[in-house]
């Protein structure tokens, strides 16, 4: 009995901390989105989607993704894999892409 109580207590504590962290992150993102950029005075957005007959453009926190409607499966897989990558690998990928664009 005592072991079950400890497990239940630990689970409830972990769940409570998870909820508090998510509320904190949501509040920070709302505050970030309500601020304005000092240079251009445009309101910042977390994500935006623009669609036309040829392609769909998705902007997530300043990163642009373009999905051609004729080649959906390849681009969708690339976009999803990029979004699911750990931050360290994504940072290395960004460095390589920036070096490639700058030097080549």
Order of alpha helices (4+ residues) and beta strands (2+ residues): alpha-beta-beta-beta-alpha-alpha
